């Protein structure tokens, strides 16, 4: 497995090589789409970083560096870490981007989807059987969830799928919140398929950051212009599809609620 300095990639994301990439016109689309989608995780990222001595972002980055050093078993460790992070309310965006850096777009998307699905299912079960009172208190005054709770009783699978495609509620808390609704575990699990478009987009961005860090090094591809043209076209297509699907899902969800 190719070694990638995780912290270096995150710290130099505004450095000279990335600045060149930012000059490309497609970055405007990337920024808009990323800002549009990141609102779900950002709220809980801020809540998690509640003291100077506890920095979940730093913990996750160090964990990613460790995973990158594990070789073939790194995939298993990553999935386990994603499950724990989901249950513990850690921001998933860092791990999702990191998967692209370490594993690439294809395998990274697969590992993130497995980890996120299992983590979300674990949180669902905790919310249903172990922390029902705590979860109910957290969402008691949330009008959006009250609407979701009513709708999920009629069409559980459809509502779960739509909320995954178009998040209107923080991802980590929503996992617990669904546990106190009437949705079945089967419908909830299948509804996790709605995470696929967003997962692919974030992992793809992470893989581009990894490739970007190689510019000007010995690991740079022999024909970087062609390869970057293909990557940029792939990015545009990925973002466009994700935004399109998200808008359709949000509209359908608004009609249901």
TORVOLUM-795425 format. One record per residue (C-alpha): x, y, z. Coordinates in steps of 0.25 Angstrom, whole numbers, plus 5000, padded with zeros to 4 digits. Example, Ala and Ser with C-alpha at 12.3 -4.5 7.8 and 13.67 -1.06 7.14 Angstrom:
TORVOLUM-795425
<atom <5049; 4982; 5031>>
<atom <5055; 4996; 5029>>
This chain:
TORVOLUM-795425
<atom <5000; 5000; 5000>>
<atom <5005; 5014; 4996>>
<atom <5009; 5022; 5008>>
<atom <5002; 5036; 5009>>
<atom <5006; 5046; 5020>>
<atom <4991; 5049; 5025>>
<atom <4995; 5061; 5034>>
<atom <5003; 5067; 5023>>
<atom <4992; 5065; 5012>>
<atom <4982; 5072; 5022>>
<atom <4992; 5083; 5026>>
<atom <4997; 5086; 5012>>
<atom <4983; 5087; 5006>>
<atom <4985; 5102; 5004>>
<atom <4999; 5101; 5000>>
<atom <5005; 5103; 4986>>
<atom <5001; 5091; 4979>>
<atom <4986; 5092; 4984>>
<atom <4986; 5107; 4980>>
<atom <4989; 5103; 4966>>
<atom <4977; 5093; 4966>>
<atom <4968; 5104; 4972>>
<atom <4971; 5113; 4960>>
<atom <4963; 5103; 4951>>
<atom <4949; 5107; 4948>>
<atom <4943; 5094; 4953>>
<atom <4947; 5098; 4968>>
<atom <4935; 5107; 4969>>
<atom <4926; 5096; 4967>>
<atom <4933; 5087; 4976>>
<atom <4933; 5098; 4987>>
<atom <4918; 5100; 4986>>
<atom <4915; 5085; 4986>>
<atom <4924; 5082; 4998>>
<atom <4918; 5094; 5006>>
<atom <4904; 5089; 5002>>
<atom <4907; 5075; 5007>>
<atom <4916; 5078; 5019>>
<atom <4905; 5085; 5027>>
<atom <4901; 5071; 5033>>
<atom <4914; 5068; 5040>>
<atom <4919; 5082; 5043>>
<atom <4909; 5084; 5054>>
<atom <4914; 5072; 5062>>
<atom <4928; 5074; 5059>>
<atom <4927; 5087; 5066>>
<atom <4920; 5081; 5078>>
<atom <4930; 5070; 5079>>
<atom <4942; 5079; 5080>>
<atom <4937; 5085; 5093>>
<atom <4950; 5086; 5101>>
<atom <4965; 5090; 5098>>
<atom <4970; 5077; 5102>>
<atom <4960; 5068; 5094>>
<atom <4961; 5070; 5079>>
<atom <4954; 5059; 5071>>
<atom <4959; 5064; 5058>>
<atom <4974; 5062; 5062>>
<atom <4970; 5048; 5068>>
<atom <4964; 5043; 5055>>
<atom <4976; 5048; 5047>>
<atom <4986; 5041; 5056>>
<atom <4977; 5029; 5055>>
<atom <4977; 5030; 5040>>
<atom <4993; 5031; 5040>>
<atom <4993; 5018; 5048>>
<atom <4983; 5011; 5039>>
<atom <4992; 5015; 5027>>
<atom <5004; 5008; 5033>>
<atom <4996; 4995; 5035>>
<atom <4996; 4990; 5021>>
<atom <4986; 4979; 5017>>
<atom <4979; 4979; 5030>>
<atom <4977; 4994; 5030>>
<atom <4963; 4993; 5023>>
<atom <4958; 4985; 5035>>
<atom <4964; 4995; 5045>>
<atom <4958; 5006; 5037>>
<atom <4944; 5000; 5037>>
<atom <4945; 4998; 5052>>
<atom <4949; 5012; 5054>>
<atom <4937; 5017; 5046>>
<atom <4927; 5009; 5054>>
<atom <4933; 5014; 5067>>
<atom <4934; 5029; 5062>>
<atom <4919; 5028; 5057>>
<atom <4914; 5023; 5070>>
<atom <4923; 5033; 5078>>
<atom <4918; 5045; 5070>>
<atom <4931; 5048; 5064>>
<atom <4931; 5056; 5051>>
<atom <4931; 5046; 5039>>
<atom <4936; 5056; 5028>>
<atom <4950; 5054; 5033>>
<atom <4950; 5039; 5032>>
<atom <4942; 5039; 5019>>
<atom <4953; 5049; 5012>>
<atom <4964; 5041; 5019>>
<atom <4958; 5028; 5012>>
<atom <4961; 5034; 4999>>
<atom <4975; 5038; 5002>>
<atom <4979; 5024; 5008>>
<atom <4970; 5014; 4999>>
<atom <4967; 5022; 4987>>
<atom <4953; 5025; 4981>>
<atom <4947; 5011; 4979>>
<atom <4952; 5004; 4991>>
<atom <4951; 5016; 5000>>
<atom <4936; 5018; 4996>>
<atom <4934; 5003; 4999>>
<atom <4940; 5003; 5013>>
<atom <4933; 5016; 5017>>
<atom <4920; 5011; 5013>>
<atom <4922; 4998; 5021>>
<atom <4927; 5005; 5033>>
<atom <4916; 5016; 5032>>
<atom <4905; 5006; 5030>>
<atom <4910; 4997; 5042>>
<atom <4912; 5009; 5051>>
<atom <4899; 5015; 5048>>
<atom <4892; 5002; 5051>>
<atom <4899; 5000; 5064>>
<atom <4895; 5015; 5068>>
<atom <4881; 5011; 5064>>
<atom <4881; 4999; 5073>>
<atom <4887; 5007; 5084>>
<atom <4876; 5018; 5082>>
<atom <4865; 5007; 5082>>
<atom <4869; 4998; 5094>>
<atom <4879; 5005; 5103>>
<atom <4878; 5020; 5102>>
<atom <4864; 5023; 5098>>
<atom <4861; 5033; 5109>>
<atom <4874; 5041; 5106>>
<atom <4871; 5041; 5091>>
<atom <4856; 5046; 5093>>
<atom <4861; 5057; 5101>>
<atom <4871; 5062; 5090>>
<atom <4861; 5063; 5080>>
<atom <4848; 5066; 5088>>
<atom <4847; 5081; 5082>>
<atom <4852; 5078; 5068>>
<atom <4840; 5081; 5059>>
<atom <4848; 5074; 5047>>
<atom <4849; 5061; 5054>>
<atom <4835; 5062; 5059>>
<atom <4831; 5062; 5044>>
<atom <4840; 5050; 5041>>
<atom <4835; 5042; 5053>>
<atom <4820; 5044; 5047>>
<atom <4824; 5040; 5033>>
<atom <4833; 5029; 5036>>
<atom <4821; 5021; 5043>>
<atom <4815; 5021; 5029>>
<atom <4826; 5019; 5019>>
<atom <4839; 5015; 5028>>
<atom <4848; 5011; 5017>>
<atom <4845; 5022; 5008>>
<atom <4847; 5033; 5018>>
<atom <4860; 5027; 5023>>
<atom <4865; 5026; 5009>>
<atom <4861; 5041; 5006>>
<atom <4868; 5046; 5019>>
<atom <4881; 5039; 5015>>
<atom <4880; 5045; 5001>>
<atom <4877; 5059; 5006>>
<atom <4881; 5061; 5020>>
<atom <4872; 5070; 5028>>
<atom <4876; 5065; 5041>>
<atom <4891; 5063; 5047>>
<atom <4895; 5049; 5043>>
<atom <4900; 5044; 5056>>
<atom <4888; 5048; 5064>>
<atom <4879; 5043; 5053>>
<atom <4884; 5029; 5055>>
<atom <4880; 5029; 5069>>
<atom <4867; 5037; 5067>>
<atom <4862; 5026; 5057>>
<atom <4863; 5016; 5068>>
<atom <4852; 5022; 5076>>
<atom <4843; 5022; 5063>>
<atom <4834; 5011; 5058>>
<atom <4843; 5008; 5046>>
<atom <4848; 4994; 5045>>
<atom <4863; 4990; 5046>>
<atom <4861; 4984; 5032>>
<atom <4856; 4997; 5026>>
<atom <4866; 5005; 5033>>
<atom <4878; 4996; 5029>>
<atom <4873; 4996; 5014>>
<atom <4871; 5011; 5015>>
<atom <4886; 5013; 5017>>
<atom <4888; 5011; 5002>>
<atom <4884; 5026; 5001>>
<atom <4898; 5029; 5007>>
<atom <4905; 5024; 4994>>
<atom <4905; 5037; 4986>>
<atom <4910; 5046; 4997>>
<atom <4920; 5036; 5001>>
<atom <4926; 5034; 4987>>
<atom <4927; 5050; 4986>>
<atom <4935; 5052; 4999>>
<atom <4944; 5040; 4996>>
<atom <4947; 5044; 4982>>
<atom <4951; 5058; 4987>>
<atom <4960; 5051; 4997>>
<atom <4967; 5043; 4986>>
<atom <4969; 5056; 4978>>
<atom <4976; 5062; 4991>>
<atom <4985; 5050; 4991>>
<atom <4988; 5051; 4976>>
<atom <4990; 5066; 4978>>
<atom <5001; 5064; 4988>>
<atom <5009; 5056; 4978>>
<atom <5011; 5068; 4969>>
<atom <5025; 5072; 4967>>
<atom <5030; 5059; 4974>>
<atom <5036; 5046; 4968>>
<atom <5023; 5039; 4969>>
<atom <5016; 5049; 4960>>
<atom <5010; 5041; 4948>>
<atom <5017; 5042; 4934>>
<atom <5005; 5048; 4927>>
<atom <4999; 5057; 4938>>
<atom <4992; 5066; 4929>>
<atom <4983; 5055; 4923>>
<atom <4981; 5048; 4936>>
<atom <4977; 5061; 4943>>
<atom <4967; 5064; 4932>>
<atom <4961; 5051; 4934>>
<atom <4960; 5053; 4949>>
<atom <4954; 5067; 4948>>
<atom <4944; 5061; 4938>>
<atom <4941; 5050; 4948>>
<atom <4940; 5060; 4959>>
<atom <4930; 5069; 4952>>
<atom <4921; 5057; 4948>>
<atom <4922; 5052; 4963>>
<atom <4918; 5065; 4969>>
<atom <4907; 5068; 4958>>
<atom <4900; 5055; 4960>>
<atom <4901; 5056; 4976>>
<atom <4895; 5070; 4976>>
<atom <4884; 5066; 4966>>
<atom <4880; 5054; 4974>>
<atom <4881; 5062; 4987>>
<atom <4872; 5072; 4981>>
<atom <4862; 5062; 4976>>
<atom <4862; 5055; 4990>>
<atom <4860; 5068; 4997>>
<atom <4848; 5072; 4989>>
<atom <4842; 5058; 4991>>
<atom <4845; 5059; 5006>>
<atom <4838; 5072; 5007>>
<atom <4826; 5067; 5000>>
<atom <4825; 5055; 5010>>
<atom <4827; 5064; 5022>>
